[in-house]
Amino acid sequence: MLSYQHAYHAGNFADVHKHLTLYAVIDYLLRKKTAITYIDTHAGRGLYPLDAQETQRLQEYREGVWPLWQQRERLTETLLTSWLSAIAGAQSDNHELTHYPGSPWWLSHSLREQDRLRLYELHPGEHQHLNAQALPMQAERVYSDGLAGLTAMLPVATPRLCVLIDPSFERKAEYQEVADAVTYTLEKARHGVSVDLVSAAARWPSSRFVGCVKSERHT
């Protein structure tokens, strides 16, 4: 039973950390002209109105993106200021923070003609919201299990691959499933970049997760 909906947590500190990292990875990859396939295994809605009932219930964005947005004119760090400028493009009014862009937004807005994007989402309600988003024609939305979809796609046709894996970890088995998927991806796509998020509240410490991936690669 899938119950997690990211709208309750949109724009929080973990989102800022994740999307700053993703933004930096994309920026680095775009320095070369060769085509990239992007895969997001747990895509979510794509764009989150901050006035939505779910988001307002916890208002976690007030301890994440909100204070950064309020201080954006005073910030000097290049990556952070560039990221906040990009966020302005997701707003109905560039002066007001009304929406928080999720990973499908960041990935789709970086697409070039030669690139491809596959967005997986298994939660029916979240996938319905994702389908309502305006995305480039190279972006394909799939109502399916993202880890299974990822391994089925490998190896991809493009010279390069970027994978984002950020599950909700509602099931204990997901930790091993993610480790298995990362290991398989690194074996089948040695040119790939994998961005994997392990929750701070995870039942597995991040050190155990990394150790599991390393051990499986050497068996």
RAKACOR-V139794 format. One record per residue. RES is the residue in one letter. SS is DSSP state (@ for helix, = for strand, . for the rest). PSI is psi in whole degrees, 0 to 359 (* if undefined). Layout:
{{RES,SS,PSI} {RES,SS,PSI}}
//
This chain:
{{M,.,121} {L,.,121} {S,.,340} {Y,.,131} {Q,.,120} {H,@,346} {A,@,332} {Y,@,339} {H,.,7} {A,.,132} {G,.,10} {N,.,183} {F,@,319} {A,@,322} {D,@,315} {V,@,313} {H,@,313} {K,@,312} {H,@,333} {L,@,316} {T,@,313} {L,@,318} {Y,@,317} {A,@,320} {V,@,314} {I,@,315} {D,@,319} {Y,@,316} {L,@,326} {L,.,358} {R,.,342} {K,.,152} {K,.,344} {T,.,146} {A,.,150} {I,=,138} {T,=,124} {Y,=,136} {I,=,126} {D,=,112} {T,.,339} {H,.,77} {A,.,324} {G,.,205} {R,.,330} {G,.,314} {L,=,131} {Y,=,111} {P,=,127} {L,.,347} {D,.,6} {A,.,149} {Q,@,317} {E,@,316} {T,@,323} {Q,@,339} {R,@,317} {L,@,333} {Q,.,43} {E,@,339} {Y,@,339} {R,@,345} {E,@,16} {G,.,262} {V,@,331} {W,@,306} {P,@,328} {L,@,319} {W,@,318} {Q,@,331} {Q,.,13} {R,.,330} {E,.,342} {R,.,349} {L,.,148} {T,.,346} {E,.,125} {T,@,311} {L,@,315} {L,@,316} {T,@,323} {S,@,320} {W,@,317} {L,@,325} {S,@,322} {A,@,321} {I,@,327} {A,@,331} {G,.,348} {A,.,0} {Q,.,150} {S,.,334} {D,.,118} {N,.,344} {H,.,345} {E,.,138} {L,.,103} {T,.,338} {H,=,149} {Y,=,123} {P,=,128} {G,.,183} {S,@,323} {P,@,325} {W,@,313} {W,@,318} {L,@,316} {S,@,329} {H,.,356} {S,.,356} {L,.,134} {R,.,173} {E,.,326} {Q,.,353} {D,.,162} {R,=,152} {L,=,129} {R,=,121} {L,=,117} {Y,=,136} {E,.,126} {L,.,339} {H,.,122} {P,@,318} {G,@,318} {E,@,320} {H,@,325} {Q,@,317} {H,@,319} {L,@,321} {N,@,336} {A,.,350} {Q,.,145} {A,.,114} {L,.,157} {P,.,160} {M,.,339} {Q,.,351} {A,=,124} {E,=,128} {R,=,129} {V,=,125} {Y,.,87} {S,.,169} {D,.,123} {G,@,323} {L,@,319} {A,@,320} {G,@,320} {L,@,308} {T,@,329} {A,@,334} {M,@,343} {L,.,142} {P,.,150} {V,.,164} {A,.,335} {T,.,157} {P,.,334} {R,=,157} {L,=,137} {C,=,123} {V,=,131} {L,=,123} {I,=,111} {D,.,78} {P,.,168} {S,.,345} {F,.,47} {E,.,335} {R,.,139} {K,.,326} {A,.,341} {E,@,330} {Y,@,314} {Q,@,322} {E,@,319} {V,@,315} {A,@,318} {D,@,317} {A,@,319} {V,@,315} {T,@,314} {Y,@,320} {T,@,315} {L,@,333} {E,@,320} {K,@,340} {A,.,78} {R,.,348} {H,.,4} {G,=,157} {V,=,126} {S,=,122} {V,=,109} {D,=,130} {L,.,122} {V,.,118} {S,.,145} {A,.,337} {A,.,15} {A,.,151} {R,.,337} {W,.,130} {P,.,152} {S,@,327} {S,@,323} {R,@,321} {F,@,311} {V,@,319} {G,@,323} {C,@,316} {V,@,315} {K,@,317} {S,@,322} {E,@,329} {R,@,342} {H,.,13} {T,.,*}}
//
